[in-house]
Amino acid sequence: MKVSKSKAAILALFSLLLGGKALAQLDVTEQAMIEWIDANADASIDLLEEIVSIGSGTMNQAGVREVGRVLREELDDIGLETDWIELPPEANRAGHLVGKLGGNRGKKMLLIGHLDTVFEADDTFQAYSREGNIATGPGIDDMKSGDVMMIYALKALQAVGVLDGMQVIVFYTGDEEFAGRPLSVSRKDLIESGKWADVALGFESGQYFDGRDWTTVARRGASGWRLEVTGRQAHSSQVFSDNVGAGAIFETARILNAFYERVRGEEYLTFNAGAILGGTVVEYDYEQNRGMAFGKTNVVPNSVVVHGGIRTISPEQLERAQEAMLTVAQTNLPHTTATLTFDEGYPAMAPTDGNMALQQMFSEINEALGRGPMPALDPLRRGAADISFVAPYTDALAGLGGIGKGGHSPHESFELDSMPLAVKRAALLMYRLSNQ
């Protein structure tokens, strides 16, 4: 690739700004990518504002499709062959966006993002706003900023003439925050893409703390649990009597406390009771995570529903935890019953040698950009993600995104100046993988 005198002068200036030693580890093509990414940082932020301003909670299928439409146009402009994967009606999800670049050079790469957020159409947190370097909005950190970075990494590779011939699948799921069931259907195409790939890269937010950048080589799996408890309804003056018993709410309290006392404690194991409803009339929608309850203080309640989640580092740890929870739930107070069931969930992403090799490669790129090494993040700091579905079949690295905070809350924000850095790291990694 020929570099003009003016471009060479600009690159020399970059060398002075970033540190000659660090930039010297980058070849001319890589330096040209850095120049292009910096020059187009504002355009990437404009795209981020556009898609964050589109509400796309998982169950807001129209919104998810609209975000997909915007990003599909971007992929089409880059030259990828795009497709919208429809899911069966019973899955009750919008579907997935896929873009493919058929080449024959280097590693086969799968880039993973998601279009949906946790903020449904009736949530009050819907708008994009910006104050200086900090932007806020639904899904801006998790993970619309990462979605944009995938686009701009590809654009940077195209701008310097190295995208053609690369082997890439871009996969945006439409239901990462609340995956359609069964998972064998909603994740079928993603898993097939993972089996095709040599490398999977997840673009959810990165981590920066203790003065260092961190990357993700392992993350815990996540699944759900449902506890349904019944008791004998009666006048409250008879509670705890031989004929009435403790009622559903006291039995539920006993079970949850026993979970806390007897199941909690193993490294990497966490579980959470996310919603609880109890009384004499209880209605709960597991799909929408909401419901209603009615009860009176002078009536012993007959029903309780608890909806929770559990996170583990391996299938074996999940099995141990489930068995312990079942043991607790199966021995009940008089005149009560408890039914504990477990939902299928996201698998764990194990810290394999291949993942560690990718981390080392990514760390070297970070150092070449004038920053320090990138150690592997503790799995306790990461939630579940779609990359875990493909991790058994390919080397995987996650957390390639920029820096944000407050995910899944109305305070979700993103540091806009972390966008160009994250795009540079991703583009350089893809470029080097394409030359292996």
LINWO-V736298 format. One line per field, one symbol per residue. phi: phi as a letter, one per 30 degrees, with the letter a starting at -180 (. if undefined). psi: psi as a letter, one per 30 degrees, with the letter a starting at -180 (. if undefined). burial: I if it has 9 or more other ideal C-beta (glycine too) atoms within 8 Angstrom, else O. A space follows every 10 residues. Layout:
BEGIN
phi=???
psi=???
burial=???
END
This chain:
BEGIN
phi=.dbddddddd dddeddddje dddddcdddd dddedddddc dddddddded dddcdbeedd dddddddddd ddddddddjd dcaccdceed dhbdjbcbbb bdbbciddcc cbbbccbdcd dcdddbcdbb bidccbldid cbbdddedde dddddddddc icdejdcbbc bcdcbddadd cdddcdcedd dddddddcbc bccdedbbah ibdbbccaad dbbcbbcbbb bcdadddcdi dddcididdd dddddddded dccdkdeicb bbcdbbbblc bbbbcddcha abbbabdcbd dcbbbbcbbb bbcaeddddd dddddddddd ccdeibbbbc bbddbdddcd dddddddddd dddddddddj cddcdddded dbddaddddc edcadbbbid ddcbaieibd cdbbdddddd ddddeddddd ddddcd
psi=kkkleeeeee eeeeeeefje eefffkleee eeeeeeeefg eeeeeeeeee fefjkhlefi eeeeeeeeee eeeeeeefgl jlkkjklkef fhlealkkkk jjagkakkkj kkakfllfjl fgkfjfkklk jbfkklljge ejhfeeeeee efeeeeeeeg ggekfljkkk jjlghefikk klffefgeee eeeefelfkk kkglkakjlh glklljfkll lklllkkkkl ljklkffgkf lefeafleee eeeeeeeeee efelfkkfkl lkjfkkklaf kkkkjfefhl alkkllfgkk kfkkkkkllk klfleeeeee eeeeeeeeff jllkgllkjk lkllaklljl ileeeeeeee eeeeeeefgg laljlkkkff fkallfffff efflkkklhf aakalgkglg gklkjeffee eeeeeeeeee eeefg.
burial=OOOOOOIIOI IOOIIOOIOO OIIOOIOOII IIIIIIIOOI IOOIIOIIII IIOIIIIIII IOIIIIIIOI IIOIIIOIOI OIOIIOIOOO IOIIIIIIII IOIOOOIIII IIIIIIIIII OOIOIOOIOI OOOIIIIIII IIIIIIIIII IIIIIIIIII OIIOOIIIII IIIIIIIOII IOIOIIIOII IOIIIOIOII IIIIIIIOOO OIIIIIIIII IIIIIIIIII IIIIOIOIIO OOOIIIIIII IIOIIIOIIO OOIIOOOIIO IOIOIIIIII IIOIOOOOOO IOIOIOOOII IIIIIIIIII IIIIIOIIOI IIOIIIOIIO OIIOIIOIOI OIIOIIIIII IIOIIIIIIO IIIIIIIIIO OOOIOIIOIO OIOIIIIIII IOOIIIIIII IIIIOIIOOO OIIIIIOIII IIIIIIIIII IIIIOO
END
